[in-house]
Amino acid sequence: MYRFLRNEINSTYIQFIPCVEPKNFHTVAPQHWQIDSMPMLGSTAAKPGHADSVVTDWSVDPDDWGYFLSRTFDEWYRKDVGRVLVNLFETAVVQTMGRPAQTCVTAEFCGKALAIEHDGEVYSCDHYVYPSYSLGNIHKTHLGEMAFSARQQSFGYAKRDSLPAYCAQCKHLKLCWGECPKNRFVRSPAGEPGLNYLCSGIRRFYDHAGPAIRQLAKQSAA
């Protein structure tokens, strides 16, 4: 996939977004899941393609996501650093240098990417276009008022403040920050709810790419 985008399309900016959809996404808004329905990390219910899975069959497998990122990173690191910008790789280098994340999913806080629907209704994020996350309507309320409202600020800070202990103790915390909150519907090995569905794959990627990322950060700082 990466080679096709690079060689055939000549893309120099690539963004990979993992497809993750709970089976009940039509009716249940993110972070409104029943705690007792959250599967354990690594269980069949936390992987696509199983009868008891909580995600759709077209969702990416967490471990496959980590494998994909790792293999793609290796190709990028060997041939394309400074020539092709892959946002997840670039922001990992920047964050390792102690600078702010370049993507919302890897940032400590979120809430800066509001979504506006055709009817003027404004929502906290484009992944949260559900009634429970409506901030108002631009026909009645100024967009700036909604963007800087206490409710939206709480939404943004919750990305960090709702992290389970499993994340807080992780060595990759400041590169990941629990990824996107919309994907936090599994339990940690200790049974704590609110862990990201992609956790095992994200850890695999950072474990694999960490030495190269730190080397790139050191070179960039110099």
Number of C-alpha atoms within 10 A of each C-alpha: 8 17 13 10 13 16 11 9 9 11 15 14 12 14 10 10 8 12 11 19 18 22 14 13 13 9 8 14 18 20 14 10 17 10 14 8 13 22 23 20 24 18 13 15 19 24 24 21 17 14 11 13 17 22 24 18 17 11 16 19 22 25 19 14 19 22 17 15 22 20 15 16 23 14 14 20 17 8 11 15 15 11 11 17 17 20 15 20 19 20 21 27 23 20 20 21 16 12 11 16 22 15 14 15 20 22 21 21 20 24 19 15 14 19 17 20 12 6 9 15 18 24 26 27 21 13 16 17 19 17 12 13 18 18 22 19 17 17 10 9 14 11 18 9 13 21 19 12 13 11 13 23 17 14 19 20 14 16 21 19 13 15 20 18 14 18 21 15 9 13 12 17 17 19 24 22 22 31 24 19 23 21 19 23 28 27 25 22 12 10 14 16 25 25 28 25 32 28 24 17 20 24 19 19 20 21 14 18 19 16 11 15 23 17 13 20 19 13 9 11 9 6
